Amino acid sequence: MVVLAGERTDHLMVSSKRRCQSTRLDIPVPALNEVEDLKLVSDYDLPSSFQGKTGTEGYLVDAQPELFQVETQSSKHKQLKSYVSIISAGDNLGDNSGLDSGRMTKTLRFAPVAVKKILRWSFNDIIHMCVQLDNCQLSEQLFLEMHKIGLRPSRFTYDGFIKCVLAGKGVAHALKVIEMMKRRGIKPYDGTIVALSVGHSKSLQLDLAEDFLGRISDIKPEYIHGFNAFLSGCDIMNEPERALRVLARMKHLDLKPHIRTYEILFSLFGNVNVPYEEGNMLSHADVSKRISIIEMDMLNHEIQHSFVSMKNLIRAFGAEGMIEEMLRYLNVAENVLSNMDPYQKSDLYGIVLHALVKAKETHKAIRTFKIMRSCGLPANTAIYNVMIECCKLLPCFKSASTLLSLMLRDGCCPTVVTYTSLVKVLLAKDDFKGALDLLDLCLTEGIQPDIGIFNTLLSDANARGNIHVIECILECIHRAKIQPDESTLWYTFCAYVDKKLYNTAVEALQVLSMRMISEDASVLKEKGAALEDLILSEEPDAELSIIKAFGETEECSVVALLNLRWCATIGSTISWLPEDSLWARRLASSYDANRRPDMP
């Protein structure tokens, strides 16, 4: 099409209905795949009066001289072939340096406006198809080719290109395209702005996402997905106040919510204290009021519950410890959502069982699990892990072993969470030696332990005051290259403080804090200089600067730096070589001498 656009196109005109049409006869021409040896190649330099036939090896086809002219120079044939390959195959532009883009630009300079419109529409259609196919590379190549041949992109072109860039390269690259549009005085479509807002919401940049939502000039029902993406980001970041502002704007704009909107709202506003505090009578009343308001709004918009909305609602009640309401809505879900498959029902039962065990409702959990089994619902690894942990409340390791047997019979493989639950059962029976044996079995089975199973052991050892056991577990954590977390530091620090070993407590806190940042000594040495400026800063808002430097996504690093700052404040020297610490070396030598400490 680009080649044809450069030829004489006097026969093309625009009708009264603003449609492009040709004044020539519409004579069908056989397709190239029907006549395999047919090759038609254009030539720019042949005279327009050339009349004749083109063909190879006996196949002759009458051709209009303005559209198809014989190419006699192989170099130009290769140039056109390479150009067409860019459009059709999406080759790298850098590999097609032989393309004479200047000639193309010169050719389109004299092309009629109608031809340029057709060509631009074709580019736009392919670029927008790239959005559906998630092919950012091809859309970028097509966009660059439009500039090469002198074809000015339209708002529709930018709309498709920006959506491709968002999916392929992220919001940062898409914003550069928006800046290009701004310099050229092109205003993006509202749909483009919504797509940018969705991109920022997915990357949890909620300030920018909210700003783009505020730029939408004409609200349409299909833009609800942009608001839903923003509400989902608020849910992840636990910012209900920000979500309320957007909900108020939606109501002001009379934008009808979708079922997805309510699914997010139940998750966002369905709890009050979680995860910071236990539910109480006041929070229960508040949750009930919120959920009633959301369900009433659903009723006003004639929207029925979906599986996800009911799932989020049951999870919200369970998180707040509202057991009776949770069980009531489980029955409602089974009666109302008749199209649920067995796995979806099993998912709901898993949420309920988790809440019952957390609330220490042992008998209700066992009864619910029996109902689930009697209905033939499939049980997954997570459900078995919850029920094994329920045995901790009895405590009964025999029941836990029976559940483990059922788990294996159903084809569910034990995970590190399974072993952690079994360890909790043994610790509830004061069988610390058995818990250590179970940890060894976990390693023997080739299951990579996580910090959770070690913290379970540290918590019990701290309660017993067994410092030598704590030190053995800490060295085991270090040799397994597992980074400690806040709980690890807390149990260790408290154990030393309870024994009035204050200097050792500070030294252990410093070493473990550095391991929280990284287990790699070279990484600590590399980051040490930059981090030390934050730790030793004398600014009044130094702690706030540390929090802002890492943000909420790197909570462990923030905690580690605040601990190190506290250590420096009380006079401890900060060394970025934690393995040189006397405490760390003592733990290593003790572990080598006796890997399993004697239990009292």
matplotlib code that plots the C-alpha trace (Angstrom):
import matplotlib.pyplot as plt

x = [0.0, 2.9, 4.4, 1.0, 0.5, 3.7, 2.4, 0.1, -3.4, -5.4, -8.2, -8.9, -11.4, -13.7, -17.4, -20.2, -20.4, -16.7, -15.7, -12.7, -13.6, -11.9, -13.1, -11.6, -13.2, -13.1, -11.6, -10.8, -7.1, -6.0, -4.3, -0.6, -1.3, -3.6, -0.9, 2.3, 4.8, 3.1, 5.4, 4.4, 7.0, 6.7, 9.3, 9.5, 11.8, 10.0, 8.0, 4.3, 3.5, 4.9, 2.3, 2.7, 2.4, 4.3, 4.9, 7.3, 7.7, 4.7, 2.2, 1.2, -1.2, -2.4, -1.4, -2.2, 1.0, 0.3, 0.0, 2.4, 5.6, 8.4, 11.4, 14.6, 17.1, 17.7, 18.9, 15.5, 13.8, 15.7, 14.9, 11.2, 11.3, 13.1, 10.5, 7.6, 9.2, 9.2, 5.5, 4.6, 7.1, 8.1, 11.8, 14.2, 14.4, 18.0, 18.6, 17.0, 19.4, 19.2, 15.7, 15.6, 13.3, 14.0, 12.5, 9.4, 8.9, 9.4, 6.9, 4.1, 4.7, 2.7, 0.2, -3.5, -5.0, -7.5, -4.6, -2.8, -6.0, -6.4, -2.8, -3.1, -6.2, -4.4, -1.5, -4.0, -5.8, -2.7, -1.4, -4.7, -4.6, -1.2, -2.9, -5.1, -2.1, 0.2, 2.8, 4.6, 7.6, 5.6, 3.5, 6.7, 8.1, 4.9, 4.9, 8.5, 7.7, 4.9, 7.4, 9.9, 7.4, 6.1, 2.7, 1.5, 0.1, -3.4, -5.0, -6.3, -2.7, -1.4, -4.2, -3.3, 0.4, 0.3, -1.8, 0.8, 3.6, 1.7, 1.4, 4.9, 7.2, 5.2, 3.9, 7.2, 7.6, 4.0, 4.4, 7.2, 4.7, 2.2, 4.9, 5.5, 1.8, 1.8, 4.7, 2.8, -0.4, -2.3, -4.8, -5.2, -8.5, -10.2, -9.8, -6.0, -6.1, -8.0, -5.5, -2.7, -4.6, -5.0, -1.2, -0.4, -2.9, -1.4, 2.1, 0.5, 1.3, -2.0, -1.3, -0.7, -3.6, -6.0, -4.6, -5.3, -8.8, -9.4, -8.4, -11.2, -13.5, -16.4, -17.2, -18.6, -19.8, -16.9, -14.5, -15.6, -12.6, -10.2, -12.0, -12.1, -8.3, -7.8, -10.0, -8.1, -4.8, -6.4, -7.3, -3.7, -2.2, -4.9, -6.0, -9.8, -9.8, -8.4, -11.0, -13.8, -12.8, -13.0, -16.3, -17.8, -16.6, -18.2, -21.5, -21.2, -20.6, -23.4, -21.1, -22.9, -20.8, -20.0, -20.0, -16.2, -16.6, -18.6, -16.2, -13.4, -15.5, -16.2, -12.5, -11.6, -14.3, -15.2, -12.9, -11.9, -9.0, -7.4, -4.5, -3.5, -6.0, -8.5, -12.1, -14.3, -18.0, -17.5, -15.6, -18.2, -21.0, -19.1, -18.4, -22.1, -23.1, -20.6, -21.6, -25.3, -24.7, -22.7, -25.4, -28.2, -26.3, -26.0, -29.8, -30.5, -28.4, -30.0, -26.6, -26.5, -23.7, -20.9, -18.7, -15.8, -18.0, -19.4, -15.9, -14.6, -17.6, -17.1, -13.4, -14.2, -16.5, -13.9, -11.1, -13.2, -14.0, -17.7, -18.2, -22.0, -22.4, -19.6, -21.4, -24.7, -23.3, -21.6, -25.1, -26.4, -23.6, -24.4, -28.1, -27.8, -24.7, -26.1, -23.5, -20.5, -18.3, -16.9, -13.5, -15.1, -17.2, -14.0, -12.4, -15.2, -14.9, -11.1, -11.7, -14.2, -12.0, -9.1, -11.2, -12.6, -9.2, -7.9, -10.9, -10.1, -13.6, -12.2, -15.5, -17.1, -14.0, -14.1, -17.8, -17.4, -14.6, -16.7, -19.6, -17.1, -15.9, -19.4, -20.4, -17.4, -15.8, -12.1, -9.7, -6.4, -3.1, -4.1, -7.2, -5.3, -2.6, -5.3, -6.9, -3.4, -2.9, -6.3, -4.9, -2.6, -5.6, -6.6, -3.5, -3.4, -0.5, -2.3, -5.1, -2.5, -0.9, -4.3, -4.9, -1.4, -2.3, -5.6, -3.6, -1.2, -4.1, -5.8, -2.6, -1.7, 2.0, 3.2, 4.8, 6.9, 3.6, 2.5, 5.7, 5.3, 1.8, 3.1, 5.8, 3.2, 1.3, 4.4, 5.4, 1.9, 2.6, 6.0, 7.8, 10.6, 12.9, 10.3, 9.9, 13.6, 13.4, 10.6, 12.7, 15.5, 12.9, 11.8, 15.4, 15.8, 12.7, 14.2, 11.6, 13.2, 12.3, 11.2, 11.7, 8.2, 9.1, 12.3, 10.4, 7.9, 10.8, 12.4, 9.1, 8.9, 12.6, 12.3, 9.3, 11.4, 14.4, 16.7, 19.3, 21.6, 18.7, 18.0, 21.6, 21.7, 18.5, 19.9, 23.1, 20.9, 19.0, 22.2, 23.7, 20.4, 20.8, 17.4, 17.0, 15.6, 12.5, 11.2, 9.9, 13.3, 14.9, 12.2, 12.5, 16.3, 16.5, 14.0, 15.7, 19.0, 17.3, 15.4, 18.8, 20.2, 22.8, 22.3, 25.6, 25.0, 21.4, 22.6, 25.3, 22.9, 20.4, 23.0, 24.2, 20.6, 19.5, 22.3, 21.3, 17.8, 19.2, 21.2, 22.9, 25.6, 28.6, 29.6, 26.1, 26.4, 29.8, 28.5, 25.5, 27.2, 28.4, 25.0, 23.0, 25.4, 24.5, 20.9, 21.7, 24.1, 22.1, 21.6, 18.6, 15.5, 13.4, 16.0, 13.7, 11.1, 13.7, 14.5, 10.9, 10.4, 13.6, 12.4, 8.6, 6.1, 7.2, 10.6, 9.4, 12.2, 14.9, 13.2, 13.0, 16.7, 17.9, 15.9, 17.4, 20.9, 20.2, 19.1, 22.2, 24.4, 22.4, 23.3, 27.0, 27.4, 29.9, 28.3, 30.4, 29.3, 31.1, 28.7, 30.6, 33.5, 31.3, 32.4, 28.8, 28.5, 31.9, 30.9, 27.6, 29.4, 32.0, 29.3, 27.2, 30.2, 31.0, 27.4, 24.7, 21.9, 21.8, 20.9, 17.3, 16.7]
y = [0.0, 2.4, 1.6, 2.2, 5.4, 6.8, 6.1, 8.3, 8.1, 10.5, 7.9, 8.1, 10.7, 11.4, 10.9, 13.1, 10.7, 11.4, 7.9, 7.1, 5.6, 4.9, 6.1, 3.1, -0.2, -2.7, -5.7, -8.7, -9.7, -13.2, -13.3, -14.1, -17.3, -18.5, -17.8, -18.8, -17.6, -14.2, -11.4, -7.8, -5.2, -1.4, 0.9, 4.6, 5.6, 4.0, 6.5, 6.7, 6.0, 2.5, 0.0, -3.8, -7.0, -8.4, -12.0, -14.8, -18.2, -18.1, -16.4, -13.1, -10.7, -7.3, -4.6, -0.9, 1.0, 3.5, 0.7, -2.1, -1.5, -3.8, -3.5, -4.1, -3.0, -5.7, -3.1, -1.3, -4.7, -5.5, -2.1, -2.6, -6.2, -5.1, -2.4, -4.7, -7.2, -4.5, -4.1, -7.7, -9.5, -6.8, -7.0, -4.8, -1.4, -1.2, -4.2, -2.5, 0.3, -0.2, 1.2, 4.5, 6.3, 9.6, 8.4, 7.2, 10.6, 12.3, 10.0, 10.6, 14.3, 14.4, 11.8, 13.0, 13.6, 10.8, 8.3, 9.5, 9.0, 5.4, 4.7, 6.2, 4.2, 1.0, 1.8, 2.6, -0.7, -2.7, -0.8, -1.3, -5.0, -5.0, -4.0, -7.1, -9.3, -7.6, -7.0, -3.8, -4.3, -4.4, -1.3, 0.6, -0.3, 0.8, 4.0, 4.8, 3.9, 6.5, 9.1, 7.9, 8.1, 11.4, 10.2, 12.3, 10.1, 11.0, 10.9, 7.4, 6.4, 7.6, 5.9, 2.5, 3.1, 4.2, 1.2, -1.1, 0.7, 0.4, -3.3, -3.9, -1.4, 0.2, 3.6, 5.4, 4.9, 5.7, 9.1, 9.9, 9.4, 11.7, 14.4, 14.0, 14.6, 17.6, 19.2, 18.7, 20.1, 16.8, 16.1, 12.4, 10.6, 10.1, 6.4, 6.9, 8.8, 5.9, 3.4, 5.5, 5.6, 1.8, 1.5, 3.7, 1.8, -1.5, -0.1, 1.3, 4.9, 6.0, 9.8, 9.7, 7.3, 9.6, 12.6, 11.0, 10.0, 13.7, 14.6, 12.7, 15.2, 13.0, 10.1, 7.0, 3.7, 1.8, 3.9, 2.1, -0.3, 2.6, 3.4, -0.3, -0.5, 2.5, 1.0, -2.3, -0.3, 1.3, -2.1, -3.4, -0.3, -0.3, 3.3, 3.4, 7.2, 7.7, 5.3, 7.2, 10.3, 8.4, 6.8, 10.3, 11.4, 8.4, 9.2, 12.9, 11.9, 9.3, 6.5, 3.2, 0.7, -2.8, -6.1, -5.8, -2.5, -4.2, -7.1, -4.7, -2.7, -5.8, -6.4, -2.8, -1.8, -5.3, -5.0, -2.3, -3.4, -6.2, -6.7, -4.5, -5.4, -8.1, -7.4, -6.1, -5.2, -1.7, -2.9, -5.6, -3.1, -0.9, -3.8, -4.8, -1.2, -0.9, -4.2, -3.3, 0.0, -1.8, -4.5, -1.9, 0.0, -3.3, -3.8, -0.2, -0.9, -4.3, -6.1, -9.6, -11.2, -13.0, -15.7, -13.2, -10.7, -13.4, -14.8, -11.3, -10.8, -14.2, -13.4, -10.0, -11.5, -14.2, -11.6, -9.6, -12.8, -12.5, -16.3, -16.5, -14.0, -15.7, -19.1, -17.6, -16.1, -19.4, -20.9, -18.0, -18.5, -22.2, -21.4, -18.3, -19.2, -22.3, -22.2, -22.7, -25.6, -27.9, -26.1, -22.7, -24.2, -25.8, -22.3, -20.8, -23.7, -23.1, -19.4, -20.4, -23.1, -20.7, -18.2, -20.8, -22.1, -18.5, -17.9, -21.2, -22.5, -26.1, -28.0, -25.8, -26.2, -30.0, -30.1, -27.9, -30.0, -33.2, -31.5, -30.6, -34.2, -35.6, -33.4, -34.8, -31.4, -31.5, -30.6, -28.9, -28.5, -25.2, -26.8, -29.7, -27.3, -25.4, -28.5, -29.8, -26.5, -27.0, -30.1, -27.7, -26.5, -30.0, -30.8, -34.1, -35.2, -38.4, -36.5, -34.4, -37.6, -38.9, -35.6, -35.9, -39.5, -38.2, -35.4, -37.8, -40.2, -37.2, -36.5, -33.3, -32.9, -31.5, -28.1, -26.2, -24.8, -28.3, -29.0, -25.7, -26.7, -30.1, -28.4, -26.2, -29.3, -30.9, -27.7, -27.6, -31.0, -29.7, -32.1, -29.7, -32.5, -34.0, -30.5, -30.4, -33.9, -32.8, -29.8, -32.3, -34.4, -31.4, -30.8, -34.5, -34.5, -31.7, -29.1, -25.6, -24.2, -20.6, -18.2, -19.0, -22.5, -21.2, -18.4, -21.0, -22.8, -19.5, -18.4, -21.6, -21.5, -17.9, -18.8, -21.5, -19.3, -21.7, -19.3, -22.0, -23.5, -20.0, -19.6, -22.9, -22.1, -18.7, -20.3, -22.8, -19.9, -18.2, -21.3, -21.9, -18.4, -17.4, -13.8, -13.1, -10.9, -8.7, -11.7, -13.3, -10.2, -9.8, -13.3, -13.2, -9.7, -10.5, -13.8, -12.0, -9.1, -11.5, -13.0, -9.4, -10.0, -6.4, -6.1, -9.4, -8.4, -5.2, -7.1, -9.8, -7.1, -5.4, -8.6, -9.8, -6.4, -6.4, -9.9, -8.6, -6.2, -8.9, -12.2, -11.4, -9.7, -8.0, -6.4, -5.1, -3.6, -2.0, -0.5, 0.3, 3.8, 5.0, 3.4, 4.7, 8.3, 7.5, 5.7, 8.3, 11.3, 14.0, 15.5, 15.8, 13.8, 11.1, 8.2, 9.6, 9.9, 6.2, 5.3, 7.4, 6.1, 2.5, 2.9, 0.3, -2.3, -2.8, -3.0, -5.3, -2.9, 0.0, -2.0, -3.1, 0.5, 1.8, -0.9, 0.0, 3.6, 2.8, 0.7, 3.7, 6.0, 4.0, 4.0, 0.8, 0.9, 0.0, -2.5, -3.7, -7.0, -8.9, -12.1, -10.5, -10.0, -12.0, -13.1, -14.4, -16.3, -17.9, -19.1, -20.6, -22.5, -23.8, -25.0, -26.9, -28.5, -29.6, -29.2, -30.4, -28.7, -30.7, -30.1, -29.5]
z = [0.0, 0.7, -2.7, -4.5, -2.6, -4.2, -7.7, -9.8, -8.1, -10.2, -10.4, -6.6, -5.4, -2.4, -2.8, -1.4, 1.5, 2.3, 1.1, -1.1, -4.4, -7.8, -11.2, -12.9, -13.7, -10.8, -12.7, -10.4, -10.4, -9.4, -6.0, -5.7, -3.8, -6.7, -9.3, -7.6, -10.3, -10.7, -9.5, -9.7, -8.8, -8.9, -10.4, -9.7, -12.6, -15.6, -17.8, -17.1, -20.8, -20.4, -21.6, -21.6, -19.7, -16.8, -15.9, -15.5, -17.0, -19.3, -17.0, -18.4, -16.7, -18.1, -15.7, -15.5, -16.1, -13.3, -10.7, -11.9, -13.8, -14.5, -12.2, -14.1, -11.4, -8.8, -6.2, -6.2, -6.0, -2.9, -1.4, -1.9, -0.7, 2.5, 3.1, 2.6, 5.0, 7.7, 7.4, 7.1, 9.3, 11.8, 11.3, 13.3, 11.8, 12.5, 10.2, 7.2, 6.7, 2.9, 2.8, 0.9, 3.2, 1.6, -1.7, 0.1, 1.8, -1.5, -3.1, -0.5, -0.7, -3.9, -3.0, -2.7, 0.7, 0.1, -0.5, 2.7, 4.7, 3.4, 4.2, 7.7, 8.4, 7.4, 9.7, 12.5, 12.0, 12.3, 15.3, 17.1, 16.2, 17.9, 21.1, 21.0, 20.1, 22.7, 20.0, 21.2, 18.9, 15.7, 16.7, 17.5, 14.1, 12.3, 14.2, 13.2, 9.6, 9.5, 10.5, 7.9, 5.0, 6.1, 7.3, 10.3, 13.1, 14.3, 17.8, 16.9, 16.0, 19.3, 21.1, 19.8, 20.1, 23.7, 24.7, 23.1, 24.9, 28.2, 27.8, 26.5, 28.2, 31.0, 32.0, 31.9, 28.2, 27.6, 29.4, 26.9, 24.1, 25.9, 26.1, 22.4, 21.8, 24.0, 22.1, 18.9, 20.2, 20.0, 22.8, 23.7, 23.7, 27.0, 26.4, 26.2, 29.5, 31.1, 29.8, 31.4, 34.7, 34.6, 34.0, 37.0, 39.2, 38.3, 39.3, 42.5, 41.6, 42.9, 42.9, 39.1, 38.5, 40.4, 38.5, 35.1, 36.1, 36.9, 33.3, 31.7, 30.0, 28.9, 31.2, 29.4, 30.9, 29.4, 31.4, 34.6, 34.2, 34.9, 38.2, 39.1, 38.5, 40.8, 43.5, 43.3, 43.8, 46.9, 48.2, 47.7, 49.4, 52.1, 51.4, 51.8, 52.3, 48.8, 47.4, 49.0, 47.0, 43.7, 44.7, 45.5, 42.0, 40.4, 42.1, 41.0, 37.4, 37.6, 36.5, 37.0, 39.0, 37.6, 39.5, 39.6, 41.4, 44.2, 44.4, 45.1, 47.6, 49.7, 49.9, 50.6, 53.1, 54.5, 57.5, 60.0, 62.2, 60.1, 60.0, 62.9, 65.7, 66.6, 65.8, 68.6, 69.1, 67.6, 64.6, 64.0, 64.0, 61.6, 59.2, 59.2, 58.4, 55.6, 54.0, 54.3, 52.5, 49.7, 49.3, 49.2, 46.4, 44.5, 44.9, 43.6, 40.5, 40.0, 40.3, 41.7, 43.7, 41.8, 43.1, 43.7, 45.5, 47.8, 48.3, 49.4, 51.6, 53.4, 53.8, 55.3, 57.9, 58.7, 59.1, 61.5, 63.5, 62.7, 62.6, 62.6, 59.8, 57.8, 58.1, 57.2, 54.0, 53.2, 53.1, 51.0, 48.5, 48.2, 47.6, 45.4, 43.3, 41.7, 38.9, 41.2, 40.3, 43.0, 43.1, 43.7, 46.6, 47.9, 47.8, 49.9, 52.4, 52.6, 53.6, 56.2, 57.7, 57.9, 59.8, 62.2, 63.1, 63.6, 65.9, 67.7, 66.8, 66.7, 66.8, 64.1, 61.9, 62.2, 61.5, 58.4, 57.2, 57.6, 55.6, 52.9, 52.7, 52.7, 49.8, 47.8, 47.4, 46.5, 49.2, 48.3, 50.1, 51.7, 53.3, 54.7, 56.1, 57.9, 59.4, 60.5, 62.3, 63.9, 65.6, 67.5, 69.4, 70.6, 70.7, 68.9, 66.6, 65.8, 64.1, 62.3, 61.0, 59.8, 57.9, 56.4, 55.3, 53.7, 52.0, 50.4, 49.4, 47.6, 45.7, 47.5, 48.1, 51.5, 51.4, 53.9, 55.3, 56.0, 57.9, 59.8, 60.8, 62.0, 63.9, 65.7, 66.7, 68.2, 70.0, 71.5, 73.0, 74.4, 72.0, 70.9, 70.0, 67.7, 66.1, 65.3, 63.9, 61.7, 60.5, 59.6, 57.7, 55.8, 54.6, 53.8, 51.6, 49.6, 50.6, 50.9, 54.3, 54.7, 57.5, 58.9, 60.1, 61.8, 63.5, 64.8, 66.5, 67.7, 69.3, 71.3, 72.2, 73.3, 75.5, 77.1, 77.5, 75.5, 74.2, 72.9, 70.8, 69.4, 68.4, 66.7, 64.7, 63.8, 62.4, 60.5, 59.0, 57.9, 56.3, 54.4, 52.9, 54.2, 55.2, 58.6, 59.2, 61.9, 64.0, 63.9, 65.3, 67.9, 69.3, 69.4, 70.9, 73.6, 74.5, 75.2, 77.1, 79.3, 80.3, 80.8, 78.1, 76.7, 74.7, 73.1, 72.3, 70.5, 68.6, 67.5, 66.4, 64.3, 62.6, 61.9, 60.6, 58.1, 57.0, 56.5, 53.9, 52.2, 52.9, 50.3, 51.9, 48.6, 48.3, 51.8, 51.1, 47.9, 49.6, 52.9, 52.0, 50.8, 53.6, 56.2, 55.3, 56.1, 59.3, 60.7, 59.5, 62.1, 60.5, 62.7, 60.2, 59.5, 60.3, 58.0, 55.2, 55.6, 55.3, 52.2, 50.6, 50.5, 50.8, 51.8, 49.3, 51.1, 54.7, 55.8, 54.6, 56.4, 59.7, 59.3, 58.8, 61.7, 63.9, 62.8, 63.4, 67.0, 67.4, 66.3, 68.6, 71.7, 70.7, 68.7, 65.8, 62.5, 60.5, 57.1, 57.5, 59.8, 59.5, 61.4, 64.4, 67.5, 68.0, 64.4, 64.7, 68.0, 66.5, 63.5, 65.6, 68.0, 65.1, 63.6, 67.0, 67.8, 65.1, 67.4, 70.8, 73.9, 75.0, 78.8]

ax = plt.figure().add_subplot(projection="3d")
ax.plot(x, y, z, "-o")
ax.set_aspect("equal")
plt.show()
